[in-house]
């Protein structure tokens, strides 16, 4: 599995599938299912979409804006919750808390539809807030995942122009960063 998918994907799977300190079932089919649905489709796709949209709509520069209140509220206290779970060695619960944020960011993309906001000149301010919120949410989520997937998140943090590796609060970084490009974090599996 490590030779084919990398240590980060296997580490993620083990912590997602089996509660830390407990016995559990693991299988190649379960691994591939989580890899495809969570790592490739949810997290990897989110990273690709955020980098692509900031690139397309703002020439790769994160807007200097404020995140919309609803999204900021979804991230409120997240770093502290994850920090507390990690301190209590609740590694599986901590990763589930982080994954709630990944799912929320994907839902937010679909709710706010930045591609539609980009077509309406009157929505320029809203587009800036949405893109800032997505970039900031991806940064925070990626930093929270760094202990689980250090190599993969390190590449994404480099593309996000984030040298810091400490647990952050949402909104603690202003915009203005130039984002890089990145190959897919978790390439889709070839059909069997």
N, C-alpha and C positions, 0 to 999 in steps of 0.2 A: 504494500500500500504506500509506504513512504517513497519507494522508487518511482511509483507511477504518479502519485498525487502530492507528495511532499509531507514533511513532518508536521507543518502547521495544520493541514487539513485533517490528518489523523488525530492530532492532539485535540483539535476542536471537536471532532466526532466523539472521542472518548469522554470528554467533559460534558458534551450535550446528551449523550446516550445513557451514561451511567452516573448516578449520583456519587459524588466524591466519597470514598470510604465504604461504598456499598458494592455488593455483587450486582452484575447485570448481564444482559445479553448483548453481544455485538456480533455483527455478521458483515461479510462483504456487500451483500445486498442492502443492508441498512446503512452502511457507510456511503455507498453510491447514491442512495436516495437522499440522505442528508446533504451530501456534497452538491448534488444537482439542485435540490430545492432551496437550501439555505445559503450555501456558500456561493454557488454560481448565480442562481436566479435572484436571490434577495440581496445579499451583500455585494457581490461582484457587479451585478447589474446596477445597483444603486451607485456604486463608485463610478462606474462608466458613465451613467447618465448625468451625474452631478458635474464631473469633469468636462464632459461634452457640452452640456448646456452653458456652463460658465464660459467655456471656450467659444461657443457659437454666438452667444448673446452679449458677452462682455469682453471679448478678445482675451479670454483666459484670466482676467483679473476679478477677484472676488469683490463685489460691490461693497462700498463703505456705507452700510445701511444697518437698520435694526431688524431683527427677525420679527415676524408677526407674533403677536402676543400668544396666540393659541399654541403655536409650535414651541415657543420659549417655555410656556407652562408645562408642556409635555416633558421637557428636559429638566425642569426645576427639581433639584435635589438628587438627580440621577447619579452623579459622581459620588455623593455621600452614601447613597444606598448601596452602590456597588462596592465602594471602599469598606463599608461595614460588613457586607457579606464576605468579602475576601478576608477581612480580619478574623471572621468567625470560621474560616475554612469552608465556607459554603460555596464552593467553586461552581457547582452546577446551577445553583440558584442565581449566582452573580451573572453567569453567562445568559441565563434566561432573562434577567433584568435588562441586560445589554440588548438582547435580541428583540425585546419589546420596542426599543428605540429604532432598530433597523427596520422593523415592520412599520413603525409610525412614519419614518422618513419616506418609505416607499408609498405609503398611503397618501402622504402629503403631496408628493409629486402628482399623483392621480387627481387629488382634490383641486390643486391650484393650477395645474396644466400650464407650466411656464411657456410652452410652445404657443399657446393661445395668447397669453399675456404679451408675448414678444411681437405679435401682429397688431396690437392696439397701442398706438402712441400715447393714449391717455392712461395706460397702465404701466408706464415706465417705472414709476416709484414702487408699485406693487411687485413688478418683476424683480427689481433690485432687492427688495425685502425677502422675496421667496428664494432667490438665488443665494443671498447671504445666509439665510436660515438653513438651506440645504447644505451649503459648504461647511457651515459651522457645526451642524448636526453630524455630518459625516466625519469631520475632524474629531469631535468629542467621542463619537461612537468608536472610531478607529483607535483612539488613545485608550479607551476602556477595554478594547479587545486585544491590546498590545501584549499583555501577559500570556494570552492564549495562543496568539499567532504572531510572534515577533518578526519573523522574516517578511511575511506578507504585509502586515500592517506597516512595517518599516518602509517598504516600497511605496505604499499609498501615502504615508505621512510625508515622504520626500516629495511626491507629486503635489501634495497639498501645501508644500513649502512650510512644513511644521517641524522645527528642530527639537522642540520640547517633547519629552516622553513621560511627563507627569500627568496624573489624572486631573482633568480640567473641569471648569464649570462652563456651561453653555453661555455664550455671549462674552466670554472673557478675552476673546481675540477680535479685534476690529478687522474690517476688510482691507483690501489693498494688496493682498498677496497675489503673485502671478502663479497660476497653477501649471503644472507640467502635464505631459501626456504619459499614459501608462498602458502597457499591454494588459489584456484581461487577467485579473487576479486569479480567477478560478475558471479556466477554459471549460466549456461544455463538454460532456462526455460524448464520444462518437457512438452512434447507434450500434447496437450489438448485431 
